[in-house]
């Protein structure tokens, strides 16, 4: 039985017709290795940014449904052009959007989650020897509504397809040669990792490493999909393999450093200190599909019997968060809502941190030596995150990367940008 390989190419890899031809050659090379190939592509170049700008030129609050209708058109162009390029090279290829395949999602616009993939049409065309090109980033509900998976959702599309088809592996092709210990645009001598665990990659993705979409890593871990991040331009370089932590030899406590500058900090002041208040706040935010990251609740003030609750969100959700909290103010009888979007989250990640003392103190001491004030702290078994002023983020990354000895002797080869996920 022939093996199925799923390949994913981001927007910069299909930004023009010459790059599309290069992708077609990469796809054909895999086909000539004797494998069946399913290709997932994003919209060309900065198409999504351009479409978003046009919508916001018309209104600051376009509806979620119409935005999904608009943004899903970008991938339609990419898949058709890539299929044409593959056909022009003498191979059979067919393109499908999410509705044609049957990539079923929940009924949520702009951040939908995949709940099922119909594989009958895919398997039929693979059995006929065709290369299949699928639109990433999009899905369809049971009642035929177009949805999108959120920015970077093409990674999730690719991994979900690999899981549904029991693929041999999923290759994510990017502008860089794999996963690095930090952003090589910030630290040019960042090291490329030969392998990294699902757990570490997931934490780095959540911490702001723009290599893989977090949901794609979650899906790969859940279904044990072999995942490889590799260069679109250096096909003989195998890049970075993402595996289970039980298959790794841990040599350093910290595998990588990441910074996320797309965060906003919210403080809800003078919240009544009684059971159920926090549940009401975060439950209401969850209903609005707003993800919350770091959370701190202050000690209760004895005189007023109130406290403050601070948390961080993605800045793209800021307007919706403020609107939701303002609607809650009277209901909860809380005070002022403060906003600070001049912040960044800096994180260190490593499976080797488990049961190894001194990592947190080294991080805090390093930031102190750099004169960087820590605004909030959160931890997990393999991650420590600190909220700092946005203009100090790169300085923090460089210092932490150095103190945890993550440099290599070579400068990373970055083709202009990190991959758009």
N, C-alpha and C positions, 0 to 999 in steps of 0.2 A: 504494500500500500504506500502510495506517495505521501511524503510529509508535506504539511501545510506550513508555510512561513508567512507571517503577517508583517508587513513593513509600513512604517508611518513616516511621512515627510511633512515638515512644517512649512509655513508660508514663505520663509526666505528661500527654501529649497526649490520652490515652484514659482519664484517671483517673476520670471520672464520665460520666453519660449526656449532660450538656450538652456536655462536651468531645468526646464521641463524635459528637454531632450536628455540631459544628464541623468535625471531621475529615471526616465524610460530605460536608459542603458543599465542602470543599477538594478531595476526590476527584472529586465531580461536576463541579466547575469545570474540572478537567483533562479529564474526559470530554467536556464540552461544547466544549472547544477542538479536538475532532476526533481525540483520541488514544485508543488502547486503554490501560487502566490496570490495573496490578497493585499492590496495596497490601500492605505488610508491617507488622505491628503487634507491639508488645511486650505483656507482661502489664500490666493496669491498675495505675496508681499504684505503690504499694509492695507489691503482691501477692507478688512474689518474696521480698522481705525477710520478709514474714509467714510464708510457707511454710517458708523456711529456719529461722526461729525455732521454729516448731512441731516440725520434725524434730529440732532440737537440744534441745528440751525433753524429747524422748523418749530421746535418746541423744547423747552428744558425737561419736560416730563412725557416722553413718548410712551405709549402703552407697551407692556411687556409682550403681548401677543404680536403686535405689529413689528416690534423690534426683532422677534424671533423669525418672522416672515422675511424681514429685510436681511438679517445677517446670514440666514441659511442660504441665501443666493450665492454668496461668495464661494462656497465649496462646490456648488454646481458647475461653475466655470472651470475650476481646477480639475475636477474629475473628468470632464469631457475632453479638455485639452490633453491631459495625460493619456487617456485612452486613445485619442487620435495619434499621439506621438508613438505609442507602442504599436498601433496598427500600421503606421507608416514604416516601422522597422521590420514589418513582416510577421508580426505575432498577433494572435487573436486576443482581443481585450474588450471588456464591456464595463461601462460605468453605471453605478446605481447610487441614488440618493437614499436617505434613511427610510423614507416611506416605501420605496421599491423593495428594499431589503427586508424591512420589518424590524427596525431598531426601536423597540417599544420603551417608552419612558413614562414616568409619573406625570401627572397633569400640572406641571409647574413651569412657568416661563422663565427663561434666562439661566436657570440653575437646575435643570431637570436631571434626575438620576435614571440610568438605564435599569429596567426591570426584566427585560427579556429580549432575545434576538432570534428571529426566525431564520433558520439556516437552510431551509429547503432549496430556495433559489440559488443561494451561494454554492451549495454542494452540487447542484445540477450543472451549473456553469463550470465549476472546477472539474467535474467529471468529463466535460466536453473539451477540456484542455485550455480553457480561456483564463487569461489573467483578469482578475476582478479588481476594479478601482471603486472604492467606496468613499462617500463624503463623510468626513469626520465632523465632530462638534454638534451634530444634530440628531434629532430623534422624532418620533411621532407618538401621539397618545392613542388610546383605543378608539376614540371618536374622531381620529384623523387630524388632530391639531398638530401643527409643526412646533417643535420645541428645540431649544439649544441647551447644551450641557454646561454652559459657563465658559469663561475665557480659558483657553487651553484644553478644552474638552476633547480635542482630536486624539490626544494621548489616551484618554479614557475609552474612546471609541475603538481604538486599535487593540488595546489590551482586552476589552470586553469581547471583541470579535475573536481574538486568539483563544480566549477561554471557551467561548461558545463552540468553536470549531475544533477544540482539542489540538491546537496548533503546536508544532514542535517548539517554536519560540516566537517572540515578538521583537522586532528590531526597530528602535526609534532612531531615525536618522536626523542629525542636527548639524549646526555650523561648527561645532567643536568636536574634539576627538573622544569625548566621554564625559564622565562626571569628575569634577575637580574638587580639591579640598576647599576652595572658595572661588568666588567670581574672578576669573583671570584678568578681567579688565581692571579690577581693583588691586590684585596682587599678581603681577605678570609671571612670577615663578611659582604659581600654584601647582600642586602635583596632580597628575591624572591618576585616579584610582583604578586599578585593574579589576577590582570587585568591591562591592558594598552590599550590605544586607538590605532586605526590604525595609526593616525597621529603621535603619539609619537614613535610607533614602526618603522614607516617608516623613521623618522628622525634619530633614533638610528641606524638603519640598514645602512643608508647612511653615518653615522658618524663613522662606523667601528665596531659596535657590531656584532660579528660573531654568531648570533643566527638564523636569518632569512634573506633570500635574499631579497633585497629591492623590486624587481619586484613582488615577491610573495605577499608582503604586499600591494603593489599598486593594484594588481589584486583582492585580498581579499576585499579591501576597495571599489573598483569599483563595484564589484558584490555582496557586502554585505555577503561574505562567513564567517560564524563563524569559527574562527581559534584558535586552542589551542596548545600551546607548552608544551610538557610533557615528562617525563623520560621513556626511554626504559626499565628501571630496577625497577621502582617503579610504578606499574600500577594503584595502588589505589590513587596515588597522581595526582590530576587533573591539576597541573601545572599552567600555566598562560593563561588566556582567553584574546583574543584580540578583542575589541569591538569598536563601534563608540564613540567618545568623549562625545556625548550627553547623553550616558548611564552611565557615570562615575561620582562618587563623588570625587572632587579634594581636597586632604588634604595638599599636599605639592606642591610648585611651580615647583620643579625640580623632575622629575621621574627617571632620569638616567644620567650617565656620560659614555662617550665612547671615545676611542682613535683609530685612524687609522694611522698606520705607513707605509702603502703602498702608500704613496703620494709622488709626486715630484712637485717641484715649478719651473715654467718656467718664465723667464723675457725676453720679446722682447724689446730691447732698441732702442731708437731714432726712434720711429714710427711717420711718418708724421701726424700732428694733423689736419685731415680733415675728412669730412663725408665719411662713408663707409669703413674706414680702419679696424675698429674692426669687422665689418660684414664680410669682406673678410677673416680675420684670422680665426674667429670662424666658419664661413661657410665652409671653407676648412677643418678644423678639423672635423666638423660634417660629411662631406662627407666620411671621413676616419673612421667613426664610433668611434671617440674619444670623450669621455665625459669629459667636463670641470667642475670643481667645483668652488672654490673661485676665484674671479676676482677683480683686483684693477687696475685702470688706474691713473697715476700720473697727476699732473697739467702740462699744456703745458709750455714748455720753450719759452719765448718770442723771444729770439735771433734766435734759430734754428727752432722754430715752430714745435717742436716734443715733444712727451711724451714717457713714458715707460708703457707697459702693462704686468702685472704679473698675473699668474693664476696657479691653481693646477690641476693635472691629476693623474690618477692611474699610479703607476710606471710601470705596465705591458705595458702601452701604450707609454712609454718614447721614445723608438727607433723610432716608427712610427711618434710620434709628432715632434721630431727633424728633421726627414727626410722631413716631410710636411712643417715645418717652413723654413728650408733651401731652399726649392724650391720656397718659397714665398719672400725670402729676396730681390732678384733683382727686382721682380715685385712691391714690396711695397717701395723699397729704404729705408729699415730700417737698423738698426745697429746690434750689437752683440746679440746673443741669449745665455742667461745664464741659467744654470741648477743647481738646488740644490735638491738632493734626500736625504739629511740628515735632514729631517723634519717630523713632525707628526701633524695630526689634532686632537685637543682635543675639545670635544663638551659637553655641557650640554643641556638636552632636557626636556621639561615639558609643558603640556597644561596649567598648573597653572601659567606659566610665563606671560600669556596674561594679560595686564592691571595691572601688579604688578611691581611697580618701584623698582629699587635697585638691581635687579638680575645681570645685566651686571656689575655694579660697584663692587658687591661682588666677581664675578668671576675674574675681572681684579685685584682687590686688593689682592685676595688670591694668584694669580700667581705671583704678584710682591713681596709679602712676602716670597715666595719660591725662589726668585731670577730667575724667569723664564721669559725670554723676549718674547713678542708677536710679531710675524713677519707679520701676516695678520689676519684680523677679518672678519667674515661674519655672518649675522643674518637672521633669519626668525621669524615668529610669535611665534614659540615654540622652537627655537633652537638658541644657540650662539656658534660659532666655532672659535677657535684660532689656528693659526699655530705656533708651537713651535719647538725647536730643538728636534730631535728624542730621544736623551738620557734623555730628561726631561719629556717625555710623561707619564711614570708611576708615577713619582713624582707628576705631575699635576693632574692625575686622583685621586690619594690617597687624595691629599689636597682638591680637589673640592668635592669629595664624603663625606669627613668629614664635611666641612663647610656647606654643604646643608643638613646635618643630615640624610644621607641615610643608615647608618649602622644598622645592627640587632645584637642580642646577640649571634647568632649561626654562626658556620663556614659552608659555603656552601659545599654540598656534590658533588664534581666534579670527575667524573670517568676518570681522567687522562687528558682529553682534553675537550675543548668546542666543541659543535657540528660542524661538517663540513657541510656547507650548499651548 
